Amino acid sequence: MRTIPEAESIDIEFKSDLKFYPDHDLIEEIVGMANTVGGILFLGIEDDGSITGVHKKHRDAIGVTALIANSTVPPIAVRAEIITEEKEDVLKIEVPRSRGVVSTASGKILRRRLKLDGSPEVIPMYSYEIPSRLSELGMLDYSAQPLAGATLADLDPNQRVRLRKIIQSRQGGEKSLLTLPDEELDIALRLITNIAGNYVPTVTGMLLIGKEDRIAELIPTARSAFQVLEGTAVRVNEESSKPLLELFENYETYVNAWNPEREMEYGLFRIPIPEFDWAAFREGVVNAFCHRDYTMLGAVRVLIDDEGMTISNPGGFIDGVNLNNLLTVEPHGRNPALADAMKRIGLAEKTGRGIDRIYEGSIIYGRPWPDYSESTSRNVKLFIQRAKADITFAKFIADEQNRQGKSLSIYSLMILSALNGERRCSLERIVELTNLSERKIKSAIETMIESELIEAYGKGKNRTYILGRKIYRKKKETIQYVHQTDIDSIRYPELVMKLANTQNGIITKQDVVELLKVTPVQAYSIIKQLKEEGRLELLCGGKYSKYKVIGS
Protein backbone atom coordinates (compact mmCIF):
# COMPACT_ATOMS: atom_id res chain seq x y z
CA MET A 1 0.00 0.00 0.00
CA ARG A 2 1.32 3.45 -0.97
CA THR A 3 2.17 5.67 1.99
CA ILE A 4 3.27 8.74 0.00
CA PRO A 5 0.50 11.21 -0.91
CA GLU A 6 -0.88 10.95 -4.44
CA ALA A 7 -0.65 14.67 -5.28
CA GLU A 8 1.09 17.89 -4.32
CA SER A 9 -0.48 20.49 -2.04
CA ILE A 10 0.55 23.57 -0.11
CA ASP A 11 2.50 21.36 2.31
CA ILE A 12 3.48 18.47 -0.02
CA GLU A 13 6.10 18.83 -2.75
CA PHE A 14 7.38 16.31 -5.32
CA LYS A 15 10.72 16.74 -7.10
CA SER A 16 12.18 14.53 -9.80
CA ASP A 17 15.77 13.46 -9.09
CA LEU A 18 16.45 11.41 -12.22
CA LYS A 19 18.92 14.03 -13.54
CA PHE A 20 20.08 15.16 -10.06
CA TYR A 21 17.88 17.97 -8.75
CA PRO A 22 20.13 21.04 -8.20
CA ASP A 23 21.00 21.75 -4.57
CA HIS A 24 20.34 25.51 -4.87
CA ASP A 25 16.81 24.79 -6.17
CA LEU A 26 16.29 22.33 -3.32
CA ILE A 27 17.30 25.01 -0.79
CA GLU A 28 14.82 27.48 -2.30
CA GLU A 29 11.99 24.95 -2.07
CA ILE A 30 12.85 24.28 1.58
CA VAL A 31 12.91 28.01 2.40
CA GLY A 32 9.56 28.51 0.67
CA MET A 33 7.97 25.70 2.69
CA ALA A 34 9.45 26.94 6.00
CA ASN A 35 8.12 30.46 5.36
CA THR A 36 4.59 29.17 4.68
CA VAL A 37 3.19 26.22 6.63
CA GLY A 38 6.09 23.78 6.56
CA GLY A 39 5.47 20.35 5.09
CA ILE A 40 7.22 17.43 3.41
CA LEU A 41 9.36 17.42 0.27
CA PHE A 42 9.77 14.07 -1.50
CA LEU A 43 12.87 13.89 -3.67
CA GLY A 44 12.55 11.16 -6.31
CA ILE A 45 8.90 11.65 -7.37
CA GLU A 46 7.62 13.22 -10.59
CA ASP A 47 5.04 16.01 -10.63
CA ASP A 48 2.33 13.49 -11.60
CA GLY A 49 3.08 11.44 -8.48
CA SER A 50 4.92 8.59 -10.18
CA ILE A 51 7.90 7.30 -8.18
CA THR A 52 11.20 7.27 -10.08
CA GLY A 53 13.74 7.19 -7.23
CA VAL A 54 16.32 9.47 -5.64
CA HIS A 55 19.70 10.19 -7.28
CA LYS A 56 22.71 8.46 -5.74
CA LYS A 57 24.19 11.87 -4.73
CA HIS A 58 21.14 12.53 -2.55
CA ARG A 59 21.07 9.16 -0.77
CA ASP A 60 23.02 10.56 2.18
CA ALA A 61 20.14 11.86 4.33
CA ILE A 62 22.50 13.27 6.99
CA GLY A 63 24.50 15.10 4.33
CA VAL A 64 21.33 16.67 2.86
CA THR A 65 20.26 17.77 6.35
CA ALA A 66 23.64 19.46 6.88
CA LEU A 67 23.50 21.07 3.43
CA ILE A 68 20.10 22.64 4.20
CA ALA A 69 21.20 23.91 7.62
CA ASN A 70 24.38 25.44 6.18
CA SER A 71 22.55 27.07 3.25
CA THR A 72 19.73 28.82 5.14
CA VAL A 73 19.62 31.85 7.45
CA PRO A 74 18.78 31.22 10.23
CA PRO A 75 19.56 27.50 9.77
CA ILE A 76 16.52 25.30 9.10
CA ALA A 77 16.63 22.03 11.02
CA VAL A 78 14.91 19.49 8.78
CA ARG A 79 14.47 15.77 9.28
CA ALA A 80 15.49 13.63 6.30
CA GLU A 81 15.34 9.89 5.70
CA ILE A 82 15.42 7.42 2.83
CA ILE A 83 12.17 5.48 2.46
CA THR A 84 11.35 2.70 0.03
CA GLU A 85 8.15 2.95 -1.98
CA GLU A 86 7.21 0.68 -4.89
CA LYS A 87 10.74 -0.77 -4.83
CA GLU A 88 12.29 2.69 -5.32
CA ASP A 89 14.23 4.74 -2.76
CA VAL A 90 12.84 8.23 -2.07
CA LEU A 91 14.33 10.97 0.11
CA LYS A 92 11.67 12.29 2.51
CA ILE A 93 12.48 15.74 3.95
CA GLU A 94 10.22 17.03 6.74
CA VAL A 95 10.34 20.84 6.91
CA PRO A 96 9.12 22.61 10.08
CA ARG A 97 7.19 25.85 9.89
CA SER A 98 9.62 28.64 10.67
CA ARG A 99 9.09 30.73 13.80
CA GLY A 100 10.48 33.73 11.92
CA VAL A 101 11.38 34.71 8.38
CA VAL A 102 14.16 32.60 6.84
CA SER A 103 16.19 33.06 3.67
CA THR A 104 18.74 31.26 1.57
CA ALA A 105 22.41 31.95 2.34
CA SER A 106 22.41 34.27 -0.68
CA GLY A 107 19.56 36.35 0.81
CA LYS A 108 16.52 35.08 -1.11
CA ILE A 109 13.30 35.16 0.92
CA LEU A 110 10.63 32.91 -0.56
CA ARG A 111 7.18 31.50 0.19
CA ARG A 112 4.75 28.99 -1.32
CA ARG A 113 1.35 29.54 -2.86
CA LEU A 114 -1.16 27.55 -4.88
CA LYS A 115 -1.60 28.34 -8.56
CA LEU A 116 -5.01 28.46 -10.24
CA ASP A 117 -4.78 24.77 -11.12
CA GLY A 118 -4.17 23.88 -7.46
CA SER A 119 -0.49 23.00 -7.85
CA PRO A 120 2.06 24.72 -5.57
CA GLU A 121 4.87 27.05 -6.56
CA VAL A 122 7.62 29.00 -4.80
CA ILE A 123 7.60 32.77 -5.27
CA PRO A 124 9.52 35.70 -3.72
CA MET A 125 8.36 37.11 -0.39
CA TYR A 126 8.48 40.87 -0.83
CA SER A 127 9.46 43.32 1.88
CA TYR A 128 5.87 44.49 2.45
CA GLU A 129 4.85 40.89 3.17
CA ILE A 130 7.37 40.40 5.97
CA PRO A 131 5.39 42.37 8.61
CA SER A 132 2.36 40.23 7.77
CA ARG A 133 4.36 37.05 8.30
CA LEU A 134 5.81 38.27 11.60
CA SER A 135 2.38 39.40 12.77
CA GLU A 136 0.93 36.00 11.88
CA LEU A 137 3.61 34.36 14.03
CA GLY A 138 2.91 36.71 16.95
CA MET A 139 6.33 38.35 16.66
CA LEU A 140 5.10 41.81 15.60
CA ASP A 141 2.13 43.88 16.71
CA TYR A 142 1.40 45.86 13.58
CA SER A 143 -1.45 47.74 15.27
CA ALA A 144 0.97 49.22 17.85
CA GLN A 145 3.32 50.65 15.21
CA PRO A 146 3.45 54.41 14.51
CA LEU A 147 1.66 55.11 11.24
CA ALA A 148 3.99 56.64 8.66
CA GLY A 149 2.78 60.05 7.49
CA ALA A 150 0.19 60.47 10.25
CA THR A 151 0.06 63.43 12.63
CA LEU A 152 -2.09 64.24 15.64
CA ALA A 153 -4.20 66.46 13.36
CA ASP A 154 -5.36 63.27 11.63
CA LEU A 155 -7.24 62.18 14.78
CA ASP A 156 -10.88 63.26 14.81
CA PRO A 157 -12.03 65.05 18.02
CA ASN A 158 -15.60 63.96 17.33
CA GLN A 159 -14.51 60.32 17.36
CA ARG A 160 -12.79 60.83 20.71
CA VAL A 161 -16.09 62.14 22.08
CA ARG A 162 -17.73 59.01 20.68
CA LEU A 163 -15.05 56.90 22.38
CA ARG A 164 -15.81 58.42 25.78
CA LYS A 165 -19.55 57.86 25.30
CA ILE A 166 -18.93 54.21 24.48
CA ILE A 167 -16.79 53.73 27.61
CA GLN A 168 -19.54 55.36 29.67
CA SER A 169 -22.39 53.33 28.19
CA ARG A 170 -20.80 49.87 27.80
CA GLN A 171 -20.88 47.54 30.77
CA GLY A 172 -17.28 46.41 30.25
CA GLY A 173 -15.81 49.87 29.68
CA GLU A 174 -13.12 51.00 32.13
CA LYS A 175 -14.76 54.03 33.70
CA SER A 176 -11.43 55.18 35.19
CA LEU A 177 -10.34 56.11 31.67
CA LEU A 178 -12.98 58.86 31.62
CA THR A 179 -11.07 60.84 34.26
CA LEU A 180 -8.03 61.19 31.99
CA PRO A 181 -7.43 64.22 29.76
CA ASP A 182 -7.39 63.51 26.02
CA GLU A 183 -3.64 63.05 25.62
CA GLU A 184 -3.36 60.71 28.61
CA LEU A 185 -6.40 58.76 27.39
CA ASP A 186 -4.75 58.34 23.99
CA ILE A 187 -1.52 57.16 25.63
CA ALA A 188 -3.35 54.74 27.93
CA LEU A 189 -5.15 53.12 24.99
CA ARG A 190 -1.99 53.22 22.82
CA LEU A 191 -3.69 55.43 20.27
CA ILE A 192 -0.50 57.51 20.09
CA THR A 193 3.17 56.76 20.75
CA ASN A 194 6.26 58.87 21.42
CA ILE A 195 8.77 59.01 18.57
CA ALA A 196 11.89 61.16 19.11
CA GLY A 197 10.06 63.33 21.65
CA ASN A 198 6.90 63.85 19.59
CA TYR A 199 3.62 61.98 19.78
CA VAL A 200 2.26 60.46 16.58
CA PRO A 201 -0.79 58.25 15.95
CA THR A 202 -0.41 54.49 15.95
CA VAL A 203 -2.25 52.21 13.56
CA THR A 204 -4.69 51.50 16.42
CA GLY A 205 -5.27 55.21 16.97
CA MET A 206 -6.05 55.87 13.33
CA LEU A 207 -8.31 52.83 13.06
CA LEU A 208 -10.37 53.84 16.11
CA ILE A 209 -10.56 57.63 15.97
CA GLY A 210 -8.87 58.73 12.74
CA LYS A 211 -10.47 60.94 10.12
CA GLU A 212 -12.10 58.90 7.38
CA ASP A 213 -10.28 60.54 4.46
CA ARG A 214 -6.89 60.11 6.18
CA ILE A 215 -7.61 56.45 7.02
CA ALA A 216 -8.41 55.84 3.35
CA GLU A 217 -5.13 57.52 2.36
CA LEU A 218 -2.76 56.15 5.01
CA ILE A 219 -4.29 52.67 5.61
CA PRO A 220 -5.87 51.73 2.27
CA THR A 221 -6.24 48.16 3.51
CA ALA A 222 -8.68 49.25 6.25
CA ARG A 223 -11.77 48.76 4.14
CA SER A 224 -15.08 47.29 5.23
CA ALA A 225 -18.25 46.22 3.46
CA PHE A 226 -21.81 45.57 4.66
CA GLN A 227 -24.06 43.74 2.24
CA VAL A 228 -27.60 42.36 2.30
CA LEU A 229 -28.89 40.05 -0.44
CA GLU A 230 -32.43 38.75 -0.94
CA GLY A 231 -32.06 36.02 -3.49
CA THR A 232 -29.90 37.70 -6.13
CA ALA A 233 -31.26 41.17 -5.38
CA VAL A 234 -28.84 43.54 -3.63
CA ARG A 235 -30.64 45.40 -0.82
CA VAL A 236 -27.64 46.98 0.91
CA ASN A 237 -24.08 47.39 -0.35
CA GLU A 238 -22.01 49.90 1.58
CA GLU A 239 -18.21 50.13 1.56
CA SER A 240 -16.25 52.57 3.68
CA SER A 241 -13.03 53.42 5.49
CA LYS A 242 -14.79 54.87 8.52
CA PRO A 243 -13.10 54.70 11.95
CA LEU A 244 -14.08 51.52 13.75
CA LEU A 245 -16.03 53.14 16.58
CA GLU A 246 -18.41 54.81 14.14
CA LEU A 247 -18.46 51.73 11.95
CA PHE A 248 -19.59 49.45 14.80
CA GLU A 249 -22.49 51.74 15.63
CA ASN A 250 -23.52 51.86 11.97
CA TYR A 251 -23.34 48.08 11.63
CA GLU A 252 -25.51 47.56 14.71
CA THR A 253 -28.10 49.88 13.14
CA TYR A 254 -27.95 48.01 9.83
CA VAL A 255 -28.27 44.58 11.43
CA ASN A 256 -31.21 45.74 13.55
CA ALA A 257 -33.18 46.31 10.34
CA TRP A 258 -32.35 42.83 8.97
CA ASN A 259 -32.51 40.76 12.14
CA PRO A 260 -36.16 39.79 12.75
CA GLU A 261 -37.18 38.66 16.23
CA ARG A 262 -39.62 36.05 17.48
CA GLU A 263 -41.03 36.22 20.99
CA MET A 264 -40.79 33.38 23.50
CA GLU A 265 -43.05 33.17 26.53
CA TYR A 266 -41.00 32.67 29.67
CA GLY A 267 -43.09 32.69 32.83
CA LEU A 268 -44.84 36.05 32.98
CA PHE A 269 -42.47 37.56 30.43
CA ARG A 270 -42.17 37.55 26.67
CA ILE A 271 -38.54 37.34 25.57
CA PRO A 272 -37.51 38.27 22.01
CA ILE A 273 -35.36 35.73 20.17
CA PRO A 274 -33.42 37.36 17.30
CA GLU A 275 -32.56 35.58 14.06
CA PHE A 276 -28.89 36.26 14.85
CA ASP A 277 -27.76 36.59 18.45
CA TRP A 278 -26.59 40.13 19.18
CA ALA A 279 -23.63 39.13 21.34
CA ALA A 280 -22.46 36.65 18.69
CA PHE A 281 -22.74 39.31 15.99
CA ARG A 282 -20.78 41.88 18.00
CA GLU A 283 -18.02 39.44 18.89
CA GLY A 284 -17.84 38.18 15.32
CA VAL A 285 -17.39 41.69 13.95
CA VAL A 286 -14.90 42.68 16.68
CA ASN A 287 -12.87 39.54 16.02
CA ALA A 288 -12.86 40.24 12.29
CA PHE A 289 -11.41 43.73 12.76
CA CYS A 290 -9.06 42.83 15.61
CA HIS A 291 -7.58 39.75 13.94
CA ARG A 292 -7.51 40.87 10.31
CA ASP A 293 -4.18 41.40 8.55
CA TYR A 294 -3.89 45.15 7.92
CA THR A 295 -0.92 44.61 5.58
CA MET A 296 -3.19 42.77 3.10
CA LEU A 297 -5.55 44.39 0.62
CA GLY A 298 -9.14 43.36 1.08
CA ALA A 299 -12.11 44.25 3.24
CA VAL A 300 -13.80 42.97 6.35
CA ARG A 301 -17.15 41.85 4.97
CA VAL A 302 -20.49 41.34 6.69
CA LEU A 303 -22.99 39.61 4.42
CA ILE A 304 -26.60 38.76 5.29
CA ASP A 305 -28.40 36.56 2.77
CA ASP A 306 -31.07 33.89 2.62
CA GLU A 307 -28.69 31.29 4.07
CA GLY A 308 -27.49 33.28 7.07
CA MET A 309 -24.80 35.73 8.11
CA THR A 310 -21.17 35.60 6.97
CA ILE A 311 -18.40 37.66 8.57
CA SER A 312 -15.04 37.40 6.83
CA ASN A 313 -11.68 39.14 7.08
CA PRO A 314 -8.34 39.09 5.22
CA GLY A 315 -5.61 37.09 6.97
CA GLY A 316 -5.88 33.47 8.03
CA PHE A 317 -5.72 32.06 11.56
CA ILE A 318 -2.51 33.08 13.28
CA ASP A 319 0.16 30.54 14.16
CA GLY A 320 -1.11 27.92 16.60
CA VAL A 321 -4.82 28.43 15.86
CA ASN A 322 -6.82 26.03 13.68
CA LEU A 323 -10.36 24.74 13.22
CA ASN A 324 -9.84 22.02 15.84
CA ASN A 325 -8.70 24.22 18.74
CA LEU A 326 -10.73 27.41 18.35
CA LEU A 327 -12.45 26.90 21.70
CA THR A 328 -9.41 25.72 23.65
CA VAL A 329 -6.36 27.63 22.37
CA GLU A 330 -4.98 30.36 24.63
CA PRO A 331 -6.40 33.77 23.60
CA HIS A 332 -3.91 35.64 21.41
CA GLY A 333 -4.37 37.76 18.33
CA ARG A 334 -2.70 39.36 15.36
CA ASN A 335 -3.18 42.93 16.65
CA PRO A 336 -2.81 42.93 20.47
CA ALA A 337 -2.83 46.73 20.85
CA LEU A 338 -6.08 47.08 18.92
CA ALA A 339 -7.66 44.15 20.76
CA ASP A 340 -6.61 45.55 24.14
CA ALA A 341 -8.10 48.96 23.34
CA MET A 342 -11.35 47.31 22.27
CA LYS A 343 -11.55 45.40 25.55
CA ARG A 344 -10.88 48.45 27.70
CA ILE A 345 -13.41 50.53 25.80
CA GLY A 346 -16.00 47.80 26.36
CA LEU A 347 -16.51 46.63 22.79
CA ALA A 348 -14.77 43.24 23.13
CA GLU A 349 -14.89 40.35 25.59
CA LYS A 350 -12.51 41.13 28.47
CA THR A 351 -11.20 37.57 28.72
CA GLY A 352 -10.39 37.35 25.03
CA ARG A 353 -12.84 34.42 24.76
CA GLY A 354 -15.24 36.09 22.33
CA ILE A 355 -15.37 32.83 20.39
CA ASP A 356 -17.26 31.30 23.35
CA ARG A 357 -19.95 33.98 23.02
CA ILE A 358 -20.23 33.31 19.29
CA TYR A 359 -20.90 29.60 19.90
CA GLU A 360 -23.15 30.29 22.87
CA GLY A 361 -25.31 32.62 20.77
CA SER A 362 -26.35 29.72 18.54
CA ILE A 363 -26.41 26.89 21.07
CA ILE A 364 -28.73 28.50 23.63
CA TYR A 365 -31.46 28.68 20.98
CA GLY A 366 -30.92 25.11 19.76
CA ARG A 367 -29.51 26.24 16.43
CA PRO A 368 -26.60 24.83 14.35
CA TRP A 369 -23.14 25.79 15.56
CA PRO A 370 -21.15 28.60 13.93
CA ASP A 371 -19.12 27.36 10.98
CA TYR A 372 -15.51 28.35 10.25
CA SER A 373 -14.86 25.51 7.77
CA GLU A 374 -14.49 27.79 4.72
CA SER A 375 -11.55 29.65 6.28
CA THR A 376 -8.22 29.45 4.44
CA SER A 377 -4.62 30.45 5.04
CA ARG A 378 -5.48 33.89 3.59
CA ASN A 379 -8.96 34.45 4.97
CA VAL A 380 -11.10 33.70 8.04
CA LYS A 381 -14.80 33.21 7.37
CA LEU A 382 -17.48 32.82 10.06
CA PHE A 383 -20.90 31.58 8.94
CA ILE A 384 -23.97 31.70 11.21
CA GLN A 385 -26.82 29.77 9.63
CA ARG A 386 -30.41 30.93 9.57
CA ALA A 387 -32.40 28.34 11.50
CA LYS A 388 -35.61 28.11 13.47
CA ALA A 389 -34.99 28.27 17.20
CA ASP A 390 -35.76 25.20 19.31
CA ILE A 391 -37.97 27.07 21.77
CA THR A 392 -38.34 24.19 24.23
CA PHE A 393 -34.59 23.60 24.34
CA ALA A 394 -34.02 27.36 24.77
CA LYS A 395 -36.48 27.45 27.69
CA PHE A 396 -34.76 24.49 29.30
CA ILE A 397 -31.35 26.18 29.05
CA ALA A 398 -32.81 29.39 30.53
CA ASP A 399 -34.47 27.44 33.38
CA GLU A 400 -31.28 25.56 34.20
CA GLN A 401 -29.16 28.71 34.22
CA ASN A 402 -31.69 30.41 36.50
CA ARG A 403 -31.71 27.37 38.78
CA GLN A 404 -27.92 27.33 39.03
CA GLY A 405 -27.71 31.12 39.28
CA LYS A 406 -25.03 31.25 36.58
CA SER A 407 -24.49 30.59 32.91
CA LEU A 408 -23.69 27.06 31.81
CA SER A 409 -20.13 26.55 30.61
CA ILE A 410 -19.48 26.40 26.89
CA TYR A 411 -18.49 22.73 27.37
CA SER A 412 -21.85 21.89 28.95
CA LEU A 413 -23.73 23.79 26.29
CA MET A 414 -21.91 21.99 23.48
CA ILE A 415 -22.52 18.57 25.06
CA LEU A 416 -26.24 19.32 25.51
CA SER A 417 -26.45 20.60 21.94
CA ALA A 418 -24.70 17.50 20.58
CA LEU A 419 -27.06 15.17 22.45
CA ASN A 420 -30.07 17.24 21.43
CA GLY A 421 -29.10 16.73 17.80
CA GLU A 422 -27.86 13.12 17.84
CA ARG A 423 -29.99 11.77 20.73
CA ARG A 424 -27.31 9.33 21.93
CA CYS A 425 -23.53 9.69 21.84
CA SER A 426 -20.48 7.87 23.12
CA LEU A 427 -17.65 9.81 24.72
CA GLU A 428 -15.59 9.41 21.55
CA ARG A 429 -18.42 10.82 19.44
CA ILE A 430 -18.83 13.86 21.70
CA VAL A 431 -15.07 14.53 21.53
CA GLU A 432 -15.25 14.21 17.72
CA LEU A 433 -18.17 16.63 17.44
CA THR A 434 -16.88 19.29 19.84
CA ASN A 435 -13.10 19.09 19.21
CA LEU A 436 -12.67 19.44 22.97
CA SER A 437 -10.24 17.34 24.97
CA GLU A 438 -11.46 14.04 26.40
CA ARG A 439 -10.41 15.14 29.89
CA LYS A 440 -12.56 18.29 29.76
CA ILE A 441 -15.49 16.41 28.30
CA LYS A 442 -15.31 13.73 31.02
CA SER A 443 -15.22 16.37 33.75
CA ALA A 444 -18.19 18.25 32.31
CA ILE A 445 -20.16 15.03 31.81
CA GLU A 446 -19.75 13.89 35.42
CA THR A 447 -20.99 17.27 36.66
CA MET A 448 -23.94 17.16 34.26
CA ILE A 449 -24.90 13.62 35.36
CA GLU A 450 -25.00 14.83 38.98
CA SER A 451 -27.25 17.70 37.89
CA GLU A 452 -29.48 15.23 35.97
CA LEU A 453 -28.88 17.14 32.75
CA ILE A 454 -27.75 13.95 31.03
CA GLU A 455 -27.93 10.22 31.77
CA ALA A 456 -25.36 7.49 31.17
CA TYR A 457 -25.97 3.92 29.97
CA GLY A 458 -23.55 1.02 29.77
CA LYS A 459 -20.07 0.63 31.20
CA GLY A 460 -16.51 1.15 30.03
CA LYS A 461 -16.13 1.63 26.30
CA ASN A 462 -19.81 0.76 25.81
CA ARG A 463 -20.93 3.76 27.87
CA THR A 464 -23.20 6.18 26.02
CA TYR A 465 -25.06 9.35 27.03
CA ILE A 466 -28.50 10.84 26.38
CA LEU A 467 -30.30 13.99 27.54
CA GLY A 468 -31.83 13.75 31.00
CA ARG A 469 -35.47 12.84 31.46
CA LYS A 470 -36.40 16.36 32.58
CA ILE A 471 -35.38 17.74 29.18
CA TYR A 472 -37.49 15.14 27.40
CA ARG A 473 -40.36 15.90 29.80
CA LYS A 474 -40.14 19.63 29.05
CA LYS A 475 -40.05 18.87 25.32
CA LYS A 476 -43.06 16.54 25.77
CA GLU A 477 -41.06 13.69 24.26
CA THR A 478 -41.38 11.08 27.00
CA ILE A 479 -41.95 8.31 24.45
CA GLN A 480 -38.70 9.25 22.73
CA TYR A 481 -36.99 9.20 26.11
CA VAL A 482 -38.12 5.63 26.75
CA HIS A 483 -37.03 4.73 23.23
CA GLN A 484 -33.54 6.09 23.94
CA THR A 485 -33.10 4.09 27.13
CA ASP A 486 -32.77 0.36 27.59
CA ILE A 487 -35.65 -0.61 25.28
CA ASP A 488 -33.26 -0.48 22.31
CA SER A 489 -30.61 -2.64 23.90
CA ILE A 490 -33.23 -5.32 24.68
CA ARG A 491 -34.07 -5.55 20.97
CA TYR A 492 -30.48 -5.56 19.73
CA PRO A 493 -29.87 -9.35 19.84
CA GLU A 494 -33.07 -10.12 17.95
CA LEU A 495 -32.28 -7.53 15.30
CA VAL A 496 -28.80 -9.00 14.84
CA MET A 497 -30.19 -12.52 14.48
CA LYS A 498 -32.81 -11.33 12.01
CA LEU A 499 -30.13 -9.73 9.85
CA ALA A 500 -27.91 -12.82 10.04
CA ASN A 501 -30.76 -15.08 8.92
CA THR A 502 -31.41 -12.85 5.89
CA GLN A 503 -27.71 -13.18 4.93
CA ASN A 504 -27.59 -16.97 4.75
CA GLY A 505 -26.81 -17.21 8.45
CA ILE A 506 -23.60 -15.10 8.22
CA ILE A 507 -22.88 -11.77 9.95
CA THR A 508 -19.84 -9.57 10.69
CA LYS A 509 -19.08 -6.99 13.34
CA GLN A 510 -19.30 -4.25 10.72
CA ASP A 511 -22.81 -5.44 9.82
CA VAL A 512 -23.82 -4.95 13.46
CA VAL A 513 -22.23 -1.49 13.59
CA GLU A 514 -24.17 -0.35 10.52
CA LEU A 515 -27.43 -1.99 11.63
CA LEU A 516 -27.58 -0.65 15.19
CA LYS A 517 -25.48 2.52 14.83
CA VAL A 518 -23.24 1.44 17.71
CA THR A 519 -19.47 1.48 18.18
CA PRO A 520 -17.31 -1.50 17.10
CA VAL A 521 -16.72 -2.32 20.78
CA GLN A 522 -20.48 -2.36 21.46
CA ALA A 523 -21.04 -4.51 18.35
CA TYR A 524 -18.51 -7.07 19.54
CA SER A 525 -20.16 -7.12 22.99
CA ILE A 526 -23.53 -7.97 21.41
CA ILE A 527 -21.98 -10.72 19.26
CA LYS A 528 -20.17 -12.11 22.31
CA GLN A 529 -23.50 -12.27 24.19
CA LEU A 530 -25.08 -14.21 21.33
CA LYS A 531 -22.12 -16.63 21.25
CA GLU A 532 -22.45 -17.25 25.00
CA GLU A 533 -26.16 -17.95 24.49
CA GLY A 534 -25.28 -20.54 21.85
CA ARG A 535 -26.92 -18.66 19.00
CA LEU A 536 -23.81 -17.66 17.02
CA GLU A 537 -20.43 -19.30 16.44
CA LEU A 538 -17.18 -18.02 14.93
CA LEU A 539 -16.91 -19.05 11.29
CA CYS A 540 -13.50 -17.50 10.52
CA GLY A 541 -11.27 -15.21 12.58
CA GLY A 542 -8.90 -12.39 11.77
CA LYS A 543 -9.46 -8.72 11.01
CA TYR A 544 -12.70 -9.45 9.11
CA SER A 545 -14.17 -12.12 11.39
CA LYS A 546 -17.43 -13.76 10.33
CA TYR A 547 -20.02 -15.39 12.56
CA LYS A 548 -22.53 -18.09 11.69
CA VAL A 549 -25.98 -18.79 13.09
CA ILE A 550 -25.80 -22.16 14.85
CA GLY A 551 -27.96 -24.73 13.10
CA SER A 552 -28.18 -22.81 9.84
Disulfide bonds with the S-S distance in Angstrom:
none
